[in-house]
Amino acid sequence: MFTKGDKVEVLDEAIHGVVVSVKSNEVSIETSDGFMMTFFVNELIKSHDSNNLLSSIKSVSIDSLSAEKEEPKRRSFVKEPKSKGEIPAPEFDLHIEKLVPNKRGMSNYDILTLQSETAKRHIEFAIRNRIPKIVFIHGVGEGILKAELDFLLGRYDEIDFKDGNYQKYGLGATEVYIRQNTKNS
């Protein structure tokens, strides 16, 4: 249904971008703001100009709609209230499985270093682009990645951070708030 290079929009969110990869029913996109995000197929819609609307309606197959109806839908039980026009904070999953295709041959040190450098890159991107809030998903585990993340975040003067929303993430996330007007760049 989606192919690399398709322009897409996220249903119920003010996010749009270009498809980077498709893996089974998950689609990774690069947003217009330059973030990499992954969504389920049923959360996205192709962006079409209005001239092309009739051809996109004709391309919908009854068989695919029937098959989609039969698939059980995953339900999200926790919905955070959103004000109109609010863009959700970007979420970055630091689990090693999300960062590399195969971790075989990587030591624990290599894994932690990659996770830390990834977090640092996202923090600096958010600071440069004046993004007020981001969320890191680090999981619970033994707490080593969380401790490393806390140490990293503590080195920035313009950053506040706290545990993520328990209802949404459990104990495995950290919310990062970037204060904007600390000094002129």
Rosetta constraint file for C-alpha pairs under 8 A:
AtomPair CA 2 CA 6 HARMONIC 6.60 0.50
AtomPair CA 2 CA 19 HARMONIC 7.54 0.50
AtomPair CA 2 CA 22 HARMONIC 7.17 0.50
AtomPair CA 2 CA 27 HARMONIC 7.84 0.50
AtomPair CA 2 CA 46 HARMONIC 7.79 0.50
AtomPair CA 3 CA 19 HARMONIC 6.73 0.50
AtomPair CA 3 CA 21 HARMONIC 7.38 0.50
AtomPair CA 3 CA 22 HARMONIC 6.90 0.50
AtomPair CA 4 CA 18 HARMONIC 7.66 0.50
AtomPair CA 4 CA 19 HARMONIC 4.98 0.50
AtomPair CA 4 CA 20 HARMONIC 5.25 0.50
AtomPair CA 4 CA 21 HARMONIC 5.68 0.50
AtomPair CA 4 CA 22 HARMONIC 7.24 0.50
AtomPair CA 5 CA 18 HARMONIC 5.64 0.50
AtomPair CA 5 CA 19 HARMONIC 5.12 0.50
AtomPair CA 5 CA 20 HARMONIC 6.44 0.50
AtomPair CA 6 CA 18 HARMONIC 5.60 0.50
AtomPair CA 6 CA 19 HARMONIC 5.33 0.50
AtomPair CA 6 CA 46 HARMONIC 6.86 0.50
AtomPair CA 6 CA 47 HARMONIC 7.96 0.50
AtomPair CA 7 CA 16 HARMONIC 7.50 0.50
AtomPair CA 7 CA 17 HARMONIC 5.82 0.50
AtomPair CA 7 CA 18 HARMONIC 4.57 0.50
AtomPair CA 7 CA 19 HARMONIC 6.47 0.50
AtomPair CA 7 CA 46 HARMONIC 5.84 0.50
AtomPair CA 7 CA 47 HARMONIC 5.39 0.50
AtomPair CA 8 CA 16 HARMONIC 5.67 0.50
AtomPair CA 8 CA 17 HARMONIC 5.57 0.50
AtomPair CA 8 CA 18 HARMONIC 5.96 0.50
AtomPair CA 8 CA 19 HARMONIC 6.98 0.50
AtomPair CA 8 CA 44 HARMONIC 6.40 0.50
AtomPair CA 8 CA 45 HARMONIC 5.48 0.50
AtomPair CA 8 CA 46 HARMONIC 4.23 0.50
AtomPair CA 8 CA 47 HARMONIC 4.89 0.50
AtomPair CA 9 CA 14 HARMONIC 7.71 0.50
AtomPair CA 9 CA 15 HARMONIC 5.90 0.50
AtomPair CA 9 CA 16 HARMONIC 4.19 0.50
AtomPair CA 9 CA 17 HARMONIC 6.50 0.50
AtomPair CA 9 CA 44 HARMONIC 5.68 0.50
AtomPair CA 9 CA 45 HARMONIC 5.38 0.50
AtomPair CA 9 CA 46 HARMONIC 6.23 0.50
AtomPair CA 9 CA 47 HARMONIC 6.11 0.50
AtomPair CA 10 CA 14 HARMONIC 6.87 0.50
AtomPair CA 10 CA 15 HARMONIC 5.50 0.50
AtomPair CA 10 CA 16 HARMONIC 6.14 0.50
AtomPair CA 10 CA 43 HARMONIC 5.87 0.50
AtomPair CA 10 CA 44 HARMONIC 4.61 0.50
AtomPair CA 10 CA 45 HARMONIC 6.42 0.50
AtomPair CA 11 CA 43 HARMONIC 5.47 0.50
AtomPair CA 11 CA 44 HARMONIC 5.64 0.50
AtomPair CA 11 CA 45 HARMONIC 6.79 0.50
AtomPair CA 13 CA 87 HARMONIC 7.21 0.50
AtomPair CA 13 CA 88 HARMONIC 7.99 0.50
AtomPair CA 14 CA 85 HARMONIC 7.22 0.50
AtomPair CA 14 CA 87 HARMONIC 6.37 0.50
AtomPair CA 15 CA 31 HARMONIC 6.80 0.50
AtomPair CA 15 CA 32 HARMONIC 7.83 0.50
AtomPair CA 15 CA 87 HARMONIC 7.75 0.50
AtomPair CA 16 CA 31 HARMONIC 5.60 0.50
AtomPair CA 16 CA 32 HARMONIC 6.21 0.50
AtomPair CA 17 CA 29 HARMONIC 6.02 0.50
AtomPair CA 17 CA 30 HARMONIC 5.39 0.50
AtomPair CA 17 CA 31 HARMONIC 4.00 0.50
AtomPair CA 17 CA 32 HARMONIC 5.08 0.50
AtomPair CA 18 CA 29 HARMONIC 5.33 0.50
AtomPair CA 18 CA 30 HARMONIC 5.45 0.50
AtomPair CA 18 CA 31 HARMONIC 6.54 0.50
AtomPair CA 18 CA 32 HARMONIC 7.78 0.50
AtomPair CA 19 CA 27 HARMONIC 6.88 0.50
AtomPair CA 19 CA 28 HARMONIC 6.01 0.50
AtomPair CA 19 CA 29 HARMONIC 4.35 0.50
AtomPair CA 19 CA 30 HARMONIC 6.56 0.50
AtomPair CA 20 CA 27 HARMONIC 7.68 0.50
AtomPair CA 20 CA 28 HARMONIC 5.58 0.50
AtomPair CA 20 CA 29 HARMONIC 5.10 0.50
AtomPair CA 20 CA 30 HARMONIC 6.48 0.50
AtomPair CA 21 CA 27 HARMONIC 5.96 0.50
AtomPair CA 21 CA 28 HARMONIC 5.22 0.50
AtomPair CA 21 CA 29 HARMONIC 7.04 0.50
AtomPair CA 22 CA 26 HARMONIC 5.95 0.50
AtomPair CA 22 CA 27 HARMONIC 4.53 0.50
AtomPair CA 22 CA 28 HARMONIC 6.31 0.50
AtomPair CA 23 CA 27 HARMONIC 6.33 0.50
AtomPair CA 25 CA 40 HARMONIC 5.72 0.50
AtomPair CA 25 CA 41 HARMONIC 5.41 0.50
AtomPair CA 26 CA 38 HARMONIC 6.56 0.50
AtomPair CA 26 CA 39 HARMONIC 5.62 0.50
AtomPair CA 26 CA 40 HARMONIC 4.50 0.50
AtomPair CA 26 CA 41 HARMONIC 5.77 0.50
AtomPair CA 27 CA 38 HARMONIC 5.51 0.50
AtomPair CA 27 CA 39 HARMONIC 5.35 0.50
AtomPair CA 27 CA 40 HARMONIC 6.05 0.50
AtomPair CA 27 CA 41 HARMONIC 6.22 0.50
AtomPair CA 28 CA 36 HARMONIC 6.80 0.50
AtomPair CA 28 CA 37 HARMONIC 5.60 0.50
AtomPair CA 28 CA 38 HARMONIC 4.19 0.50
AtomPair CA 28 CA 39 HARMONIC 6.41 0.50
AtomPair CA 29 CA 36 HARMONIC 5.71 0.50
AtomPair CA 29 CA 37 HARMONIC 5.45 0.50
AtomPair CA 29 CA 38 HARMONIC 6.21 0.50
AtomPair CA 29 CA 39 HARMONIC 7.97 0.50
AtomPair CA 30 CA 34 HARMONIC 5.73 0.50
AtomPair CA 30 CA 35 HARMONIC 5.43 0.50
AtomPair CA 30 CA 36 HARMONIC 4.58 0.50
AtomPair CA 30 CA 37 HARMONIC 6.43 0.50
AtomPair CA 31 CA 35 HARMONIC 5.23 0.50
AtomPair CA 31 CA 36 HARMONIC 6.43 0.50
AtomPair CA 31 CA 37 HARMONIC 7.27 0.50
AtomPair CA 35 CA 90 HARMONIC 7.82 0.50
AtomPair CA 39 CA 43 HARMONIC 6.25 0.50
AtomPair CA 39 CA 44 HARMONIC 7.19 0.50
AtomPair CA 40 CA 44 HARMONIC 7.17 0.50
AtomPair CA 48 CA 52 HARMONIC 6.18 0.50
AtomPair CA 48 CA 53 HARMONIC 6.58 0.50
AtomPair CA 49 CA 53 HARMONIC 6.80 0.50
AtomPair CA 52 CA 56 HARMONIC 6.40 0.50
AtomPair CA 53 CA 57 HARMONIC 6.26 0.50
AtomPair CA 54 CA 58 HARMONIC 6.31 0.50
AtomPair CA 55 CA 59 HARMONIC 6.29 0.50
AtomPair CA 56 CA 60 HARMONIC 6.87 0.50
AtomPair CA 60 CA 64 HARMONIC 7.66 0.50
AtomPair CA 60 CA 65 HARMONIC 7.79 0.50
AtomPair CA 61 CA 65 HARMONIC 6.49 0.50
AtomPair CA 62 CA 66 HARMONIC 6.18 0.50
AtomPair CA 63 CA 67 HARMONIC 6.19 0.50
AtomPair CA 64 CA 68 HARMONIC 6.07 0.50
AtomPair CA 65 CA 69 HARMONIC 6.20 0.50
AtomPair CA 66 CA 70 HARMONIC 6.46 0.50
AtomPair CA 67 CA 71 HARMONIC 6.60 0.50
AtomPair CA 78 CA 167 HARMONIC 6.77 0.50
AtomPair CA 78 CA 168 HARMONIC 6.32 0.50
AtomPair CA 82 CA 86 HARMONIC 6.49 0.50
AtomPair CA 89 CA 133 HARMONIC 5.57 0.50
AtomPair CA 89 CA 134 HARMONIC 5.09 0.50
AtomPair CA 89 CA 135 HARMONIC 6.63 0.50
AtomPair CA 90 CA 133 HARMONIC 7.51 0.50
AtomPair CA 90 CA 134 HARMONIC 5.14 0.50
AtomPair CA 90 CA 135 HARMONIC 6.22 0.50
AtomPair CA 91 CA 134 HARMONIC 6.06 0.50
AtomPair CA 91 CA 135 HARMONIC 4.64 0.50
AtomPair CA 91 CA 136 HARMONIC 5.84 0.50
AtomPair CA 91 CA 137 HARMONIC 7.01 0.50
AtomPair CA 92 CA 134 HARMONIC 7.78 0.50
AtomPair CA 92 CA 135 HARMONIC 6.17 0.50
AtomPair CA 92 CA 136 HARMONIC 4.90 0.50
AtomPair CA 92 CA 137 HARMONIC 5.97 0.50
AtomPair CA 93 CA 98 HARMONIC 6.67 0.50
AtomPair CA 93 CA 136 HARMONIC 5.95 0.50
AtomPair CA 93 CA 137 HARMONIC 4.59 0.50
AtomPair CA 93 CA 138 HARMONIC 6.39 0.50
AtomPair CA 94 CA 98 HARMONIC 6.80 0.50
AtomPair CA 94 CA 99 HARMONIC 6.93 0.50
AtomPair CA 94 CA 115 HARMONIC 5.78 0.50
AtomPair CA 94 CA 118 HARMONIC 7.64 0.50
AtomPair CA 94 CA 119 HARMONIC 7.45 0.50
AtomPair CA 94 CA 136 HARMONIC 6.79 0.50
AtomPair CA 94 CA 137 HARMONIC 5.89 0.50
AtomPair CA 94 CA 138 HARMONIC 5.30 0.50
AtomPair CA 95 CA 99 HARMONIC 6.84 0.50
AtomPair CA 95 CA 115 HARMONIC 7.60 0.50
AtomPair CA 95 CA 137 HARMONIC 7.54 0.50
AtomPair CA 95 CA 138 HARMONIC 6.09 0.50
AtomPair CA 95 CA 139 HARMONIC 7.33 0.50
AtomPair CA 96 CA 100 HARMONIC 6.28 0.50
AtomPair CA 96 CA 103 HARMONIC 7.23 0.50
AtomPair CA 96 CA 111 HARMONIC 6.71 0.50
AtomPair CA 96 CA 115 HARMONIC 7.02 0.50
AtomPair CA 97 CA 101 HARMONIC 6.62 0.50
AtomPair CA 97 CA 102 HARMONIC 7.18 0.50
AtomPair CA 97 CA 103 HARMONIC 7.26 0.50
AtomPair CA 99 CA 115 HARMONIC 7.86 0.50
AtomPair CA 103 CA 111 HARMONIC 7.88 0.50
AtomPair CA 106 CA 110 HARMONIC 5.70 0.50
AtomPair CA 106 CA 111 HARMONIC 6.36 0.50
AtomPair CA 107 CA 111 HARMONIC 6.30 0.50
AtomPair CA 108 CA 112 HARMONIC 6.14 0.50
AtomPair CA 109 CA 113 HARMONIC 6.01 0.50
AtomPair CA 110 CA 114 HARMONIC 6.15 0.50
AtomPair CA 111 CA 115 HARMONIC 6.21 0.50
AtomPair CA 112 CA 116 HARMONIC 6.05 0.50
AtomPair CA 112 CA 145 HARMONIC 6.77 0.50
AtomPair CA 113 CA 117 HARMONIC 6.06 0.50
AtomPair CA 114 CA 118 HARMONIC 6.04 0.50
AtomPair CA 115 CA 119 HARMONIC 6.24 0.50
AtomPair CA 115 CA 145 HARMONIC 7.83 0.50
AtomPair CA 116 CA 120 HARMONIC 6.14 0.50
AtomPair CA 116 CA 145 HARMONIC 7.94 0.50
AtomPair CA 116 CA 148 HARMONIC 7.16 0.50
AtomPair CA 116 CA 149 HARMONIC 6.79 0.50
AtomPair CA 116 CA 152 HARMONIC 7.76 0.50
AtomPair CA 117 CA 121 HARMONIC 6.11 0.50
AtomPair CA 118 CA 122 HARMONIC 6.37 0.50
AtomPair CA 119 CA 123 HARMONIC 6.16 0.50
AtomPair CA 119 CA 136 HARMONIC 7.66 0.50
AtomPair CA 119 CA 149 HARMONIC 7.60 0.50
AtomPair CA 120 CA 124 HARMONIC 6.16 0.50
AtomPair CA 120 CA 152 HARMONIC 7.50 0.50
AtomPair CA 121 CA 125 HARMONIC 6.12 0.50
AtomPair CA 122 CA 126 HARMONIC 6.12 0.50
AtomPair CA 123 CA 127 HARMONIC 6.22 0.50
AtomPair CA 124 CA 128 HARMONIC 6.06 0.50
AtomPair CA 125 CA 129 HARMONIC 6.05 0.50
AtomPair CA 126 CA 130 HARMONIC 5.79 0.50
AtomPair CA 126 CA 131 HARMONIC 4.82 0.50
AtomPair CA 126 CA 132 HARMONIC 7.41 0.50
AtomPair CA 126 CA 133 HARMONIC 7.93 0.50
AtomPair CA 126 CA 134 HARMONIC 7.62 0.50
AtomPair CA 126 CA 178 HARMONIC 7.82 0.50
AtomPair CA 127 CA 131 HARMONIC 6.36 0.50
AtomPair CA 127 CA 178 HARMONIC 6.72 0.50
AtomPair CA 130 CA 178 HARMONIC 7.71 0.50
AtomPair CA 130 CA 180 HARMONIC 6.59 0.50
AtomPair CA 131 CA 178 HARMONIC 7.10 0.50
AtomPair CA 132 CA 177 HARMONIC 5.74 0.50
AtomPair CA 132 CA 178 HARMONIC 4.95 0.50
AtomPair CA 132 CA 179 HARMONIC 6.85 0.50
AtomPair CA 132 CA 180 HARMONIC 7.20 0.50
AtomPair CA 133 CA 175 HARMONIC 7.12 0.50
AtomPair CA 133 CA 176 HARMONIC 5.54 0.50
AtomPair CA 133 CA 177 HARMONIC 4.57 0.50
AtomPair CA 133 CA 178 HARMONIC 6.06 0.50
AtomPair CA 134 CA 175 HARMONIC 6.08 0.50
AtomPair CA 134 CA 176 HARMONIC 5.29 0.50
AtomPair CA 134 CA 177 HARMONIC 6.78 0.50
AtomPair CA 135 CA 164 HARMONIC 7.29 0.50
AtomPair CA 135 CA 173 HARMONIC 6.86 0.50
AtomPair CA 135 CA 174 HARMONIC 5.76 0.50
AtomPair CA 135 CA 175 HARMONIC 4.51 0.50
AtomPair CA 135 CA 176 HARMONIC 5.95 0.50
AtomPair CA 136 CA 173 HARMONIC 5.56 0.50
AtomPair CA 136 CA 174 HARMONIC 5.29 0.50
AtomPair CA 136 CA 175 HARMONIC 6.49 0.50
AtomPair CA 136 CA 176 HARMONIC 7.73 0.50
AtomPair CA 137 CA 169 HARMONIC 7.76 0.50
AtomPair CA 137 CA 172 HARMONIC 5.95 0.50
AtomPair CA 137 CA 173 HARMONIC 4.31 0.50
AtomPair CA 137 CA 174 HARMONIC 6.57 0.50
AtomPair CA 138 CA 145 HARMONIC 6.62 0.50
AtomPair CA 138 CA 146 HARMONIC 6.47 0.50
AtomPair CA 138 CA 172 HARMONIC 5.41 0.50
AtomPair CA 138 CA 173 HARMONIC 5.55 0.50
AtomPair CA 138 CA 174 HARMONIC 7.66 0.50
AtomPair CA 139 CA 171 HARMONIC 7.10 0.50
AtomPair CA 139 CA 172 HARMONIC 3.78 0.50
AtomPair CA 139 CA 173 HARMONIC 6.40 0.50
AtomPair CA 140 CA 146 HARMONIC 7.96 0.50
AtomPair CA 140 CA 171 HARMONIC 6.11 0.50
AtomPair CA 140 CA 172 HARMONIC 4.74 0.50
AtomPair CA 143 CA 147 HARMONIC 6.09 0.50
AtomPair CA 144 CA 148 HARMONIC 6.19 0.50
AtomPair CA 145 CA 149 HARMONIC 6.02 0.50
AtomPair CA 146 CA 150 HARMONIC 6.05 0.50
AtomPair CA 147 CA 151 HARMONIC 6.19 0.50
AtomPair CA 148 CA 152 HARMONIC 6.18 0.50
AtomPair CA 149 CA 153 HARMONIC 6.05 0.50
AtomPair CA 150 CA 154 HARMONIC 6.02 0.50
AtomPair CA 151 CA 155 HARMONIC 6.77 0.50
AtomPair CA 152 CA 156 HARMONIC 7.63 0.50
AtomPair CA 153 CA 159 HARMONIC 6.88 0.50
AtomPair CA 153 CA 160 HARMONIC 7.83 0.50
AtomPair CA 153 CA 161 HARMONIC 7.44 0.50
AtomPair CA 154 CA 159 HARMONIC 7.65 0.50
AtomPair CA 158 CA 178 HARMONIC 5.87 0.50
AtomPair CA 158 CA 179 HARMONIC 5.24 0.50
AtomPair CA 158 CA 180 HARMONIC 7.42 0.50
AtomPair CA 158 CA 182 HARMONIC 6.43 0.50
AtomPair CA 159 CA 176 HARMONIC 6.79 0.50
AtomPair CA 159 CA 177 HARMONIC 5.67 0.50
AtomPair CA 159 CA 178 HARMONIC 4.72 0.50
AtomPair CA 159 CA 179 HARMONIC 6.08 0.50
AtomPair CA 160 CA 176 HARMONIC 5.96 0.50
AtomPair CA 160 CA 177 HARMONIC 5.10 0.50
AtomPair CA 160 CA 178 HARMONIC 6.52 0.50
AtomPair CA 160 CA 179 HARMONIC 7.63 0.50
AtomPair CA 161 CA 174 HARMONIC 6.74 0.50
AtomPair CA 161 CA 175 HARMONIC 5.52 0.50
AtomPair CA 161 CA 176 HARMONIC 4.40 0.50
AtomPair CA 161 CA 177 HARMONIC 5.87 0.50
AtomPair CA 162 CA 174 HARMONIC 5.69 0.50
AtomPair CA 162 CA 175 HARMONIC 5.44 0.50
AtomPair CA 162 CA 176 HARMONIC 6.78 0.50
AtomPair CA 163 CA 171 HARMONIC 7.22 0.50
AtomPair CA 163 CA 173 HARMONIC 6.04 0.50
AtomPair CA 163 CA 174 HARMONIC 4.48 0.50
AtomPair CA 163 CA 175 HARMONIC 5.95 0.50
AtomPair CA 164 CA 168 HARMONIC 7.85 0.50
AtomPair CA 164 CA 169 HARMONIC 6.39 0.50
AtomPair CA 164 CA 170 HARMONIC 7.64 0.50
AtomPair CA 164 CA 171 HARMONIC 7.23 0.50
AtomPair CA 164 CA 172 HARMONIC 7.43 0.50
AtomPair CA 164 CA 173 HARMONIC 4.78 0.50
AtomPair CA 164 CA 174 HARMONIC 4.52 0.50
AtomPair CA 164 CA 175 HARMONIC 4.95 0.50
AtomPair CA 165 CA 169 HARMONIC 5.87 0.50
AtomPair CA 165 CA 170 HARMONIC 7.04 0.50
AtomPair CA 165 CA 173 HARMONIC 7.69 0.50
AtomPair CA 165 CA 175 HARMONIC 7.96 0.50
AtomPair CA 166 CA 170 HARMONIC 4.28 0.50
AtomPair CA 166 CA 171 HARMONIC 6.07 0.50
AtomPair CA 169 CA 173 HARMONIC 5.96 0.50
